[in-house]
Amino acid sequence: MNTTIPSMTPDEQNAVISLCVLAAFADGAQGEGERAQIERIVQGFATAAPDWAATYQDVLTGRVGLQDAAARLTTPAGRALAYEMAVCVCHADGTVNDAETRFLAELRQALKLDDVRSEPLHQSAAALAAEPVAAPPRVSDVAELDRMILNSAILIGALEIMPHSLATLAIVPLQMRMVYRVGKSYGYELGRGHITDFLGTVGVGLTAQVFEGFASRLVRGFSPGLLGGLVGGVAGQAAGSAVGFTTTYALGQVAKRYYASGRTLSAAQLREAFSTMLAEARGLQGRYAGDIAQRSREVNVTELLPLVRQN
């Protein structure tokens, strides 16, 4: 599977969002912070998809469940897209647990998908999610570190505008490896748990970020004018890549500040610094729109795991 956005009705679009929300909460481990981020994401797309807020509440209150949402997807392409997104959301924060495995099995059955044809998707998603955070050699100076952070932001902006679900899933491991490299440059050997906690502290949720990538893909697929289609070309692509670029750039710069300080910044200081760097990154994003578009043309979506390993 490697599904692009098919032609779908608004009801089918809402069904896909319902299944993504169910997938995000399938493990039973999402804290209030991550839930709040997902709700914020849904509310943020209100202009483009006004029904999503009600859809989100229907899922949370149990008015819409897995079987209900799956039944509203009537085309093979729509069912394949929904399942691919659900698999990636479940893998966003690492290896799937038993509850997520049961959820995906039930969803696969409800969508009437072939187990054998779905297996390559599971293998690819699992490999990306489980990729170690240890990254290439230590960066030697601050200027090189800044270049590495900028290049990471450009790459992730490129992945965000690609019409492939697994490209979105590659964003989190790339960000984690970037943070690892920043820490390593200041003498810290960081583990996955520490990096996950760091991302959560500044306000970057793993599951929420992948969910937001898919929501953005759906909006671009259905309403290109809302994301710059009316002005066309690079400008439209830039709007689609804004979240990935700005989040990654801000994350890298805050990590640099944190580890350069000897990890002395408090949680409140980290969040304030991240907010400040997001504003700076938004100002930079348009400048690198052409680089993002060019990078998206260079990425081979069938070789995402080697791409993660070399960055």
C-alpha positions as CSV (number, residue, x, y, z in Angstrom):
1,M,0.0,0.0,0.0
2,N,1.1,3.5,-0.7
3,T,-2.1,5.5,-1.0
4,T,-2.7,9.0,-2.3
5,I,-5.8,11.0,-1.6
6,P,-8.7,9.6,-3.7
7,S,-11.9,11.4,-4.6
8,M,-14.1,11.2,-1.5
9,T,-17.4,12.7,-0.2
10,P,-17.3,14.9,2.9
11,D,-18.9,12.0,4.8
12,E,-16.1,9.7,3.8
13,Q,-13.6,12.3,4.7
14,N,-15.2,12.6,8.2
15,A,-15.0,8.8,8.4
16,V,-11.3,8.8,7.8
17,I,-10.8,11.5,10.4
18,S,-12.9,9.4,12.9
19,L,-10.7,6.4,12.3
20,C,-7.5,8.4,12.7
21,V,-8.8,9.7,16.1
22,L,-9.7,6.2,17.1
23,A,-6.2,5.0,16.1
24,A,-4.6,7.9,18.1
25,F,-6.4,6.8,21.3
26,A,-6.3,3.0,20.6
27,D,-3.3,2.4,22.9
28,G,-5.1,3.9,25.9
29,A,-1.8,5.8,26.8
30,Q,-2.4,9.3,25.4
31,G,-2.2,11.9,28.1
32,E,-4.2,15.0,28.4
33,G,-1.5,17.0,26.7
34,E,-1.6,14.9,23.5
35,R,-5.4,14.8,23.6
36,A,-5.5,18.6,23.8
37,Q,-3.1,18.9,20.9
38,I,-5.3,16.6,18.7
39,E,-8.3,18.6,19.6
40,R,-6.4,21.9,18.8
41,I,-5.5,20.4,15.4
42,V,-9.1,19.5,14.6
43,Q,-10.3,23.0,15.6
44,G,-7.5,24.5,13.5
45,F,-9.0,23.0,10.4
46,A,-12.5,24.4,11.1
47,T,-12.5,26.7,8.0
48,A,-11.5,23.9,5.6
49,A,-13.4,21.1,7.3
50,P,-16.2,22.5,9.5
51,D,-17.6,19.1,10.4
52,W,-14.4,17.8,12.0
53,A,-15.0,19.3,15.4
54,A,-18.3,17.5,15.6
55,T,-16.7,14.3,14.3
56,Y,-14.0,14.5,17.0
57,Q,-16.6,14.9,19.7
58,D,-18.7,12.0,18.3
59,V,-15.7,9.7,18.6
60,L,-14.8,10.8,22.1
61,T,-18.3,10.4,23.4
62,G,-18.7,7.0,21.7
63,R,-21.5,8.0,19.3
64,V,-19.2,6.9,16.4
65,G,-17.1,3.8,16.7
66,L,-14.8,1.8,14.4
67,Q,-17.6,-0.2,12.7
68,D,-19.7,2.9,12.1
69,A,-16.8,4.8,10.5
70,A,-15.6,1.9,8.4
71,A,-19.1,1.3,7.0
72,R,-19.1,4.8,5.5
73,L,-16.1,4.1,3.4
74,T,-17.5,2.6,0.2
75,T,-14.5,2.6,-2.2
76,P,-11.4,0.4,-2.2
77,A,-9.2,3.5,-2.4
78,G,-11.0,5.2,0.5
79,R,-10.7,2.1,2.7
80,A,-7.0,1.6,1.8
81,L,-6.3,5.3,2.7
82,A,-8.1,5.0,6.0
83,Y,-6.2,1.9,7.0
84,E,-2.8,3.2,5.9
85,M,-3.3,6.3,8.0
86,A,-4.5,4.3,11.0
87,V,-1.4,2.1,10.9
88,C,0.9,5.1,10.7
89,V,-0.9,6.9,13.6
90,C,-0.6,3.7,15.8
91,H,3.1,3.5,15.0
92,A,3.8,7.3,15.6
93,D,5.0,6.8,19.2
94,G,6.9,3.6,18.6
95,T,6.1,-0.1,18.5
96,V,2.4,-0.9,18.6
97,N,1.0,-2.5,21.8
98,D,-1.6,-5.2,22.2
99,A,-4.5,-2.8,22.2
100,E,-3.3,-1.2,19.0
101,T,-2.7,-4.6,17.4
102,R,-6.3,-5.6,18.2
103,F,-7.6,-2.3,16.9
104,L,-5.9,-2.6,13.6
105,A,-7.0,-6.2,13.2
106,E,-10.6,-5.2,13.8
107,L,-10.3,-2.3,11.4
108,R,-8.7,-4.4,8.7
109,Q,-11.7,-6.9,9.0
110,A,-14.3,-4.1,9.0
111,L,-12.7,-2.5,5.9
112,K,-12.5,-6.0,4.2
113,L,-8.8,-5.6,3.5
114,D,-6.5,-8.5,2.6
115,D,-4.1,-9.4,5.4
116,V,-1.4,-10.4,3.0
117,R,-1.5,-7.2,1.0
118,S,-1.5,-5.2,4.2
119,E,1.6,-6.8,5.6
120,P,4.2,-4.8,3.7
121,L,2.7,-1.6,5.1
122,H,3.0,-3.0,8.7
123,Q,6.6,-4.0,8.1
124,S,7.6,-0.6,6.7
125,A,5.8,1.3,9.4
126,A,7.3,-0.9,12.2
127,A,10.8,-0.4,10.8
128,L,10.5,3.3,10.7
129,A,9.0,3.5,14.2
130,A,11.7,1.3,15.7
131,E,14.7,2.9,14.0
132,P,17.3,3.7,16.6
133,V,17.8,7.4,17.4
134,A,21.6,7.1,17.2
135,A,22.6,9.3,14.3
136,P,25.7,10.1,12.1
137,P,28.8,11.5,13.8
138,R,28.9,14.5,16.1
139,V,28.5,17.9,14.5
140,S,31.8,19.8,14.9
141,D,30.7,23.5,15.4
142,V,27.7,25.8,15.8
143,A,27.6,26.8,12.2
144,E,27.5,23.2,11.0
145,L,24.8,22.5,13.7
146,D,22.6,25.3,12.3
147,R,23.0,23.9,8.8
148,M,22.0,20.5,10.0
149,I,18.9,21.8,11.7
150,L,17.9,23.9,8.6
151,N,18.5,20.9,6.3
152,S,16.4,18.7,8.6
153,A,13.6,21.3,8.6
154,I,13.7,21.4,4.7
155,L,13.6,17.7,4.4
156,I,10.7,17.3,6.8
157,G,8.8,20.1,5.0
158,A,9.4,18.1,1.8
159,L,8.0,14.9,3.3
160,E,4.9,16.8,4.5
161,I,3.9,17.8,1.0
162,M,4.4,14.3,-0.5
163,P,1.2,12.3,-1.1
164,H,2.3,9.3,0.8
165,S,1.4,8.2,4.3
166,L,4.7,6.6,5.1
167,A,6.5,9.9,4.2
168,T,4.5,11.5,7.1
169,L,5.5,8.7,9.5
170,A,9.2,9.3,8.7
171,I,8.9,12.8,10.2
172,V,9.1,11.7,13.9
173,P,12.2,9.5,13.6
174,L,14.0,12.2,11.6
175,Q,13.2,14.8,14.3
176,M,14.4,12.4,17.1
177,R,17.7,11.8,15.3
178,M,18.1,15.5,14.8
179,V,17.7,16.1,18.6
180,Y,20.1,13.2,19.2
181,R,22.7,14.9,17.0
182,V,22.3,18.2,18.8
183,G,22.7,16.6,22.2
184,K,25.7,14.6,20.9
185,S,27.4,17.8,19.7
186,Y,27.3,19.0,23.3
187,G,28.5,15.8,24.8
188,Y,25.2,14.1,25.7
189,E,24.4,10.6,24.6
190,L,20.6,10.7,24.4
191,G,18.2,7.7,24.5
192,R,14.8,7.5,22.9
193,G,13.0,7.9,26.2
194,H,14.8,11.2,27.0
195,I,14.2,12.6,23.5
196,T,10.5,11.6,23.7
197,D,10.3,13.4,27.0
198,F,12.1,16.5,25.6
199,L,9.7,16.7,22.6
200,G,6.7,16.4,25.0
201,T,8.0,19.1,27.3
202,V,8.4,21.7,24.5
203,G,4.9,20.7,23.2
204,V,5.6,18.4,20.3
205,G,3.4,15.3,20.6
206,L,4.4,12.3,18.5
207,T,1.0,11.0,17.7
208,A,-0.5,14.5,17.4
209,Q,2.2,15.4,14.9
210,V,1.5,12.5,12.6
211,F,-2.3,13.1,13.0
212,E,-1.8,16.7,12.0
213,G,0.2,15.6,8.9
214,F,-2.7,13.4,7.8
215,A,-5.3,16.1,8.5
216,S,-3.2,18.5,6.4
217,R,-3.0,15.9,3.6
218,L,-6.8,15.5,3.6
219,V,-7.4,19.2,3.4
220,R,-4.9,19.6,0.6
221,G,-6.6,16.7,-1.3
222,F,-10.1,18.2,-1.0
223,S,-9.5,21.9,-0.8
224,P,-6.2,22.9,-2.5
225,G,-7.3,26.6,-2.7
226,L,-7.3,26.8,1.0
227,L,-3.6,26.0,1.2
228,G,-2.3,28.2,-1.5
229,G,-3.7,26.5,-4.6
230,L,-5.1,29.8,-5.8
231,V,-1.7,31.3,-6.0
232,G,-0.2,28.1,-7.3
233,G,3.1,26.4,-7.6
234,V,5.7,26.9,-4.9
235,A,3.5,29.1,-2.8
236,G,0.9,26.3,-2.5
237,Q,3.5,23.8,-1.6
238,A,5.0,26.1,1.0
239,A,1.7,26.4,2.8
240,G,1.4,22.6,2.9
241,S,4.9,22.2,4.4
242,A,4.6,25.0,6.9
243,V,3.9,22.9,10.0
244,G,6.7,20.4,9.5
245,F,9.3,23.0,8.6
246,T,8.5,25.4,11.4
247,T,8.2,22.7,14.1
248,T,11.4,21.0,13.2
249,Y,13.4,24.2,12.9
250,A,12.1,25.5,16.3
251,L,12.7,22.1,17.9
252,G,16.3,22.0,16.7
253,Q,17.1,25.5,17.8
254,V,15.6,24.9,21.3
255,A,17.5,21.7,21.6
256,K,20.7,23.5,20.8
257,R,19.9,26.1,23.5
258,Y,19.0,23.4,26.0
259,Y,22.1,21.2,25.7
260,A,24.4,24.2,25.3
261,S,23.2,25.4,28.7
262,G,24.0,22.0,30.3
263,R,20.3,21.1,30.4
264,T,19.6,23.8,33.0
265,L,16.4,25.3,31.3
266,S,13.2,24.6,33.1
267,A,10.1,23.1,31.4
268,A,8.5,26.6,31.3
269,Q,11.6,28.1,29.8
270,L,11.8,25.4,27.1
271,R,8.1,26.0,26.2
272,E,8.7,29.8,26.0
273,A,11.8,29.3,23.9
274,F,9.9,26.9,21.6
275,S,7.1,29.4,21.1
276,T,9.6,32.2,20.3
277,M,11.5,29.9,17.8
278,L,8.2,28.9,16.1
279,A,7.6,32.6,15.3
280,E,11.1,32.9,13.9
281,A,10.7,29.7,11.8
282,R,7.4,31.0,10.3
283,G,9.3,34.0,9.1
284,L,12.0,31.8,7.5
285,Q,9.7,29.2,5.9
286,G,8.8,31.1,2.8
287,R,12.4,31.8,2.1
288,Y,13.1,28.1,1.7
289,A,9.9,27.2,-0.1
290,G,11.9,26.5,-3.3
291,D,14.3,24.2,-1.4
292,I,11.4,22.3,0.1
293,A,9.8,21.8,-3.3
294,Q,13.1,20.7,-4.8
295,R,13.8,18.3,-1.9
296,S,10.3,16.7,-2.3
297,R,11.1,15.8,-5.9
298,E,14.4,14.2,-4.9
299,V,13.0,11.9,-2.2
300,N,12.3,8.3,-3.2
301,V,9.4,7.2,-1.1
302,T,10.4,3.6,-1.4
303,E,13.6,4.3,0.4
304,L,12.5,6.1,3.5
305,L,14.3,3.9,5.9
306,P,17.8,4.6,4.3
307,L,16.8,8.2,4.2
308,V,16.2,8.3,8.0
309,R,19.4,6.4,8.6
310,Q,21.6,8.8,6.7
311,N,20.2,12.0,8.3
